[in-house]
Amino acid sequence: MTEASLVDWLFVSAVSGLGPLRIGQLLEHMDVSELRQRLEHEPKSLPIALADPQIAVAWRKVDAALAWQQQASHHYLVCRDTQFYPPLLQQIPDPPPVLFLKGCPEALLRPAVAMVGSRAASHGGLSLAFQLAADLDSVGLVVVSGMAAGIDGAAHKGALSRSGQTVAVLGTGVEQIYPKRHRQLYEDIQQYGAVISEFWPSVTAFAGNFPKRNRIISGLALGTLVVEARRRSGSLISARTAMEQGREVFAVPGSVLGGDHQGCHDLIKNGAKLVEALADIVEELSPLLQCHLQALPSYVPLQTEHNSQLPFKTLLASVGYETTPLDVVVEQSGITLDLVLEQLLELELQGWVAAVPGGYVRLKRN
């Protein structure tokens, strides 16, 4: 891509009142260079109602973007006609004309699965998101999420525990860390993956921008996995946009008590693929990977331990995937309290269970 073409894309993106959908419609009739020239010199010749394109303001934004790119070697401007623009994102109705990227642009070209869910996720939901993300990474699938609190953060951390190639799509500019507690996560993602946004780097958090970025999360991926979501969860926006984009939708089921999984259950009722383990996702996506991305990296099914090899089988069977009170564990296992506490500690150290307020939860299946 030439410097002139980059400037064209930036200018078109910077014009006030001209969104990605309208830009895409105009580009069906002209190339980006012609669109830039007509916006700058003949805006009334375009078949759109553009009250005031604010040319001077647009040029200042272009200069700011170019200056930002020059600030660091890991700053990239990814336009729709560059080699790093994701092919799957090109296919959605309103692809962003420009992506601001910090990190490794190559991460945008690998096959990906989006993972979203509750910001106030349960301990079990966070653990499952972490493990599924690590498993997806192990078979060559990039994990895409929004770097929000809860499931998003756990998904990025799971991918970082393996190869580290994960993509965070921000609802702010790429120089804004939101939430602030994810500062280290934000830095870690840039080492092997990418932090991206369609918004100018200095754009701060604004509620209306977060739903907009969800189309990019789902648009980058072959499918979107919802790990834990209530019926009114914002993460369901990503699932809906995935459906509208013709992508696969996956959902993890959970307890019918408390409502934490109602959104996932609704998705499954409406045709989403029920997911219990990595194999459920790989099975569904393999044909798509073969058709659109040539091949899936060699997949070795996860090895599960035989029941006879499980540590403390009787006790483990007494701990559920929802919070199980200690007295219930003692009653169901038939083991003395002292021995229960000793074995639970060992199971915690091995990663089978976790102590949570009100009791224990089981983290792994047998």
C-alpha positions as CSV (number, residue, x, y, z in Angstrom):
1,M,0.0,0.0,0.0
2,T,1.3,3.4,-0.9
3,E,1.5,6.4,1.5
4,A,-1.1,8.1,-0.7
5,S,-3.5,5.2,-0.3
6,L,-3.0,5.2,3.5
7,V,-3.8,8.9,3.6
8,D,-7.0,8.3,1.5
9,W,-8.2,5.7,3.9
10,L,-7.5,7.8,6.9
11,F,-9.2,10.9,5.5
12,V,-12.3,8.9,4.5
13,S,-12.4,7.5,8.0
14,A,-11.9,10.9,9.6
15,V,-14.8,12.7,7.9
16,S,-17.5,13.5,10.4
17,G,-20.9,11.8,9.8
18,L,-19.6,9.1,7.4
19,G,-19.7,5.7,9.1
20,P,-18.3,2.3,8.0
21,L,-21.5,1.2,6.4
22,R,-21.9,4.3,4.2
23,I,-18.2,4.2,3.3
24,G,-18.6,0.6,2.1
25,Q,-21.7,1.5,0.0
26,L,-19.8,4.4,-1.7
27,L,-16.8,2.2,-2.4
28,E,-19.0,-0.1,-4.4
29,H,-19.1,2.7,-7.0
30,M,-15.6,4.2,-6.8
31,D,-12.2,3.5,-5.3
32,V,-11.0,5.1,-2.1
33,S,-8.9,7.7,-3.9
34,E,-11.8,9.1,-5.8
35,L,-14.0,9.0,-2.7
36,R,-11.4,11.1,-0.8
37,Q,-11.1,13.6,-3.6
38,R,-14.9,14.0,-3.9
39,L,-15.3,14.3,-0.2
40,E,-12.7,17.0,-0.1
41,H,-13.6,19.0,-3.2
42,E,-17.1,18.0,-4.3
43,P,-19.0,16.6,-1.4
44,K,-22.3,17.6,-3.0
45,S,-21.6,15.3,-5.9
46,L,-21.9,12.3,-3.7
47,P,-25.3,10.5,-3.3
48,I,-25.4,11.2,0.4
49,A,-26.6,13.9,2.7
50,L,-23.4,15.3,4.3
51,A,-24.1,18.5,6.1
52,D,-20.6,19.6,6.8
53,P,-17.6,17.3,6.1
54,Q,-15.3,19.5,8.2
55,I,-12.3,19.1,5.9
56,A,-9.8,20.9,8.1
57,V,-10.7,18.7,11.1
58,A,-10.4,15.6,9.0
59,W,-6.9,16.5,7.9
60,R,-5.8,17.2,11.5
61,K,-7.0,13.7,12.4
62,V,-5.1,12.2,9.5
63,D,-1.9,14.0,10.6
64,A,-2.4,12.8,14.2
65,A,-2.8,9.2,13.0
66,L,0.3,9.3,10.9
67,A,2.2,10.8,13.8
68,W,0.9,8.0,16.1
69,Q,2.2,5.4,13.7
70,Q,5.6,6.8,13.8
71,Q,5.8,6.8,17.6
72,A,6.8,3.2,18.0
73,S,7.7,0.2,15.8
74,H,4.7,-1.8,17.0
75,H,2.2,0.8,16.0
76,Y,0.4,-0.1,12.7
77,L,-2.4,1.4,10.6
78,V,-4.2,-1.5,9.0
79,C,-6.4,-0.3,6.0
80,R,-8.7,-2.4,3.9
81,D,-6.3,-2.8,1.1
82,T,-3.3,-3.8,3.2
83,Q,-1.9,-7.4,3.5
84,F,-2.7,-7.5,7.2
85,Y,-6.4,-6.6,6.9
86,P,-8.3,-9.8,8.0
87,P,-10.1,-11.4,5.1
88,L,-13.1,-12.5,7.2
89,L,-13.6,-8.9,8.4
90,Q,-13.8,-7.7,4.8
91,Q,-16.9,-9.9,4.4
92,I,-19.1,-8.1,7.0
93,P,-21.5,-5.4,5.9
94,D,-19.7,-2.6,7.7
95,P,-16.0,-3.3,7.9
96,P,-13.9,-0.6,9.6
97,P,-11.9,1.3,6.9
98,V,-8.9,1.6,9.2
99,L,-7.7,-0.4,12.3
100,F,-5.3,1.1,14.7
101,L,-3.1,-1.7,16.0
102,K,-0.5,-2.2,18.7
103,G,1.4,-5.4,18.7
104,C,1.8,-8.1,15.9
105,P,-0.3,-7.5,12.8
106,E,0.2,-11.2,11.7
107,A,-2.2,-12.2,14.5
108,L,-5.0,-10.8,12.4
109,L,-4.4,-13.3,9.7
110,R,-4.7,-16.5,11.6
111,P,-8.1,-18.4,12.0
112,A,-9.8,-17.2,15.2
113,V,-12.6,-17.9,17.6
114,A,-14.2,-15.0,19.6
115,M,-15.0,-15.6,23.2
116,V,-17.3,-13.3,25.3
117,G,-19.4,-13.5,28.4
118,S,-20.3,-11.9,31.7
119,R,-18.3,-9.1,33.2
120,A,-19.3,-10.4,36.7
121,A,-18.6,-14.1,35.9
122,S,-18.5,-16.9,38.5
123,H,-15.3,-18.5,39.5
124,G,-16.3,-21.6,37.5
125,G,-17.0,-19.5,34.4
126,L,-13.7,-17.7,34.6
127,S,-11.8,-21.0,35.0
128,L,-13.6,-22.5,32.1
129,A,-13.0,-19.5,29.8
130,F,-9.3,-19.6,30.7
131,Q,-9.1,-23.4,29.9
132,L,-11.1,-23.2,26.7
133,A,-8.9,-20.3,25.5
134,A,-5.7,-22.2,26.2
135,D,-7.1,-25.2,24.4
136,L,-8.1,-23.1,21.4
137,D,-4.6,-21.7,21.2
138,S,-3.1,-25.2,21.4
139,V,-4.7,-26.1,18.1
140,G,-3.7,-22.9,16.3
141,L,-6.8,-20.8,16.8
142,V,-6.4,-17.2,17.9
143,V,-8.7,-16.1,20.7
144,V,-10.5,-12.8,20.0
145,S,-12.2,-10.9,22.8
146,G,-12.8,-7.3,24.1
147,M,-10.4,-7.1,27.1
148,A,-13.4,-6.4,29.4
149,A,-13.5,-7.6,33.0
150,G,-14.8,-11.1,33.6
151,I,-14.9,-13.7,30.8
152,D,-13.0,-11.5,28.3
153,G,-10.0,-11.1,30.5
154,A,-10.0,-14.8,31.4
155,A,-10.1,-15.7,27.7
156,H,-7.1,-13.5,26.9
157,K,-5.1,-14.8,29.9
158,G,-5.9,-18.4,28.8
159,A,-4.4,-17.8,25.4
160,L,-1.4,-15.9,26.9
161,S,-0.7,-19.0,29.0
162,R,0.2,-20.9,25.7
163,S,1.5,-19.2,22.6
164,G,0.1,-15.8,23.6
165,Q,-1.5,-15.0,20.2
166,T,-4.7,-13.3,21.2
167,V,-6.5,-10.2,19.8
168,A,-8.2,-7.6,22.0
169,V,-10.8,-5.4,20.2
170,L,-11.2,-2.2,22.3
171,G,-14.2,0.0,22.6
172,T,-11.9,2.9,23.1
173,G,-8.8,4.1,21.2
174,V,-5.8,1.9,21.5
175,E,-4.0,4.3,23.8
176,Q,-6.8,4.0,26.4
177,I,-6.7,1.1,28.9
178,Y,-10.2,0.1,30.0
179,P,-10.7,-1.2,32.6
180,K,-7.6,0.3,34.3
181,R,-7.0,-3.0,36.2
182,H,-6.1,-4.6,32.8
183,R,-3.0,-2.5,32.3
184,Q,-0.7,-5.6,32.5
185,L,-3.0,-7.7,30.4
186,Y,-3.0,-4.8,27.8
187,E,0.8,-4.9,27.7
188,D,1.1,-8.7,27.6
189,I,-1.3,-9.0,24.7
190,Q,1.0,-6.8,22.5
191,Q,4.0,-9.1,22.9
192,Y,2.6,-11.9,20.7
193,G,-0.9,-10.8,19.8
194,A,-2.6,-7.4,19.0
195,V,-4.6,-4.7,20.6
196,I,-6.8,-3.1,17.9
197,S,-9.5,-0.4,17.6
198,E,-11.4,1.4,14.8
199,F,-11.4,4.5,17.0
200,W,-8.7,7.2,16.9
201,P,-6.0,6.4,19.6
202,S,-7.1,9.2,22.0
203,V,-10.8,8.3,22.1
204,T,-11.8,7.6,25.7
205,A,-14.5,5.3,27.0
206,F,-18.0,6.1,25.7
207,A,-20.9,3.7,26.3
208,G,-22.2,3.8,22.7
209,N,-18.8,2.7,21.3
210,F,-18.7,-0.7,23.0
211,P,-21.7,-2.2,21.2
212,K,-20.1,-0.9,17.9
213,R,-16.9,-2.8,18.4
214,N,-18.8,-6.1,19.0
215,R,-19.3,-6.5,15.2
216,I,-15.5,-6.5,14.9
217,I,-15.0,-9.1,17.6
218,S,-17.4,-11.5,15.8
219,G,-16.3,-10.4,12.3
220,L,-12.7,-11.4,12.9
221,A,-13.7,-14.9,13.9
222,L,-15.1,-18.1,12.4
223,G,-17.4,-18.4,15.4
224,T,-18.3,-16.7,18.7
225,L,-18.4,-18.6,22.0
226,V,-20.5,-17.3,24.8
227,V,-19.2,-18.8,28.1
228,E,-21.5,-17.3,30.7
229,A,-24.2,-14.7,30.1
230,R,-27.5,-13.6,31.7
231,R,-30.5,-12.9,29.5
232,R,-29.8,-9.2,29.2
233,S,-26.0,-9.5,28.9
234,G,-24.2,-7.2,26.6
235,S,-22.1,-10.2,25.3
236,L,-25.3,-11.4,23.5
237,I,-24.8,-8.5,21.1
238,S,-21.7,-10.2,19.8
239,A,-23.6,-13.5,19.4
240,R,-26.4,-11.7,17.5
241,T,-23.9,-9.9,15.2
242,A,-22.2,-13.3,14.6
243,M,-25.5,-14.8,13.5
244,E,-26.1,-11.8,11.2
245,Q,-22.7,-12.1,9.7
246,G,-23.3,-15.8,9.0
247,R,-20.8,-17.1,11.5
248,E,-21.1,-20.0,13.9
249,V,-22.3,-19.3,17.5
250,F,-21.4,-21.5,20.4
251,A,-22.6,-21.5,24.0
252,V,-21.7,-23.2,27.2
253,P,-24.6,-24.4,29.3
254,G,-24.8,-24.0,33.1
255,S,-27.1,-24.3,36.1
256,V,-30.7,-23.3,35.6
257,L,-30.6,-21.7,39.1
258,G,-29.7,-18.1,39.6
259,G,-30.0,-17.0,36.0
260,D,-26.3,-16.7,35.3
261,H,-26.6,-18.9,32.2
262,Q,-30.0,-17.9,30.9
263,G,-28.5,-16.1,27.9
264,C,-26.5,-19.1,26.9
265,H,-29.5,-21.4,27.2
266,D,-31.5,-19.1,25.0
267,L,-28.8,-19.2,22.4
268,I,-28.7,-23.0,22.5
269,K,-32.5,-23.1,22.1
270,N,-32.2,-20.9,19.0
271,G,-29.6,-23.1,17.3
272,A,-26.2,-22.3,18.9
273,K,-23.9,-25.2,19.3
274,L,-23.7,-26.5,22.8
275,V,-20.1,-26.6,24.0
276,E,-18.7,-28.7,26.8
277,A,-15.1,-29.0,25.6
278,L,-12.7,-28.0,22.8
279,A,-13.7,-30.9,20.6
280,D,-17.2,-29.5,20.2
281,I,-15.8,-26.3,18.6
282,V,-13.2,-28.0,16.5
283,E,-15.8,-30.5,15.1
284,E,-18.0,-27.6,14.0
285,L,-15.3,-25.4,12.5
286,S,-13.2,-28.0,10.7
287,P,-15.2,-27.8,7.4
288,L,-15.0,-24.0,7.5
289,L,-11.3,-24.0,8.1
290,Q,-10.8,-26.4,5.2
291,C,-13.0,-24.3,2.9
292,H,-11.9,-20.8,3.8
293,L,-8.5,-21.1,5.4
294,Q,-7.2,-24.2,3.8
295,A,-6.4,-26.3,6.8
296,L,-6.6,-26.4,10.6
297,P,-3.3,-27.0,12.4
298,S,-3.0,-30.6,13.4
299,Y,-5.4,-31.3,16.2
300,V,-4.7,-33.9,18.9
301,P,-7.8,-34.6,21.0
302,L,-7.3,-33.7,24.7
303,Q,-6.5,-36.7,26.8
304,T,-8.9,-37.2,29.7
305,E,-8.0,-39.2,32.7
306,H,-9.8,-42.5,33.4
307,N,-12.1,-42.5,36.4
308,S,-9.9,-45.0,38.1
309,Q,-7.0,-42.6,38.0
310,L,-8.9,-39.6,39.4
311,P,-7.5,-38.3,42.7
312,F,-9.9,-38.9,45.7
313,K,-12.7,-40.1,43.4
314,T,-15.3,-40.2,46.1
315,L,-14.6,-36.7,47.4
316,L,-14.3,-35.3,43.9
317,A,-17.7,-36.7,42.9
318,S,-19.2,-34.8,45.9
319,V,-18.1,-31.4,44.6
320,G,-20.3,-29.8,42.0
321,Y,-19.5,-27.3,39.2
322,E,-21.6,-24.8,41.2
323,T,-20.7,-23.8,44.7
324,T,-21.0,-26.8,47.1
325,P,-21.0,-26.0,50.8
326,L,-18.5,-27.9,52.9
327,D,-21.1,-29.7,55.0
328,V,-22.7,-31.0,51.8
329,V,-19.3,-32.3,50.6
330,V,-18.9,-34.1,54.0
331,E,-22.4,-35.6,53.9
332,Q,-22.3,-36.8,50.3
333,S,-18.7,-38.2,50.5
334,G,-19.2,-40.0,53.8
335,I,-15.7,-39.0,54.8
336,T,-14.7,-37.4,58.1
337,L,-14.3,-33.6,58.1
338,D,-10.6,-33.8,58.9
339,L,-9.9,-36.0,55.9
340,V,-12.2,-34.0,53.7
341,L,-10.2,-30.8,54.4
342,E,-6.9,-32.6,53.8
343,Q,-8.1,-34.1,50.5
344,L,-9.7,-30.8,49.3
345,L,-6.4,-29.0,49.9
346,E,-4.6,-31.6,47.7
347,L,-7.3,-31.2,45.0
348,E,-6.9,-27.5,45.1
349,L,-3.2,-27.8,44.6
350,Q,-3.8,-30.1,41.6
351,G,-6.3,-27.7,40.1
352,W,-9.3,-29.9,40.4
353,V,-11.3,-27.7,42.8
354,A,-11.3,-24.1,44.1
355,A,-12.3,-22.7,47.4
356,V,-15.0,-19.9,46.9
357,P,-17.3,-18.0,49.2
358,G,-19.8,-20.6,50.6
359,G,-17.8,-23.7,49.8
360,Y,-16.0,-25.3,46.8
361,V,-16.5,-25.6,43.1
362,R,-15.1,-28.2,40.7
363,L,-13.0,-26.9,37.9
364,K,-12.2,-29.9,35.7
365,R,-14.2,-32.7,34.2
366,N,-13.1,-36.3,34.5
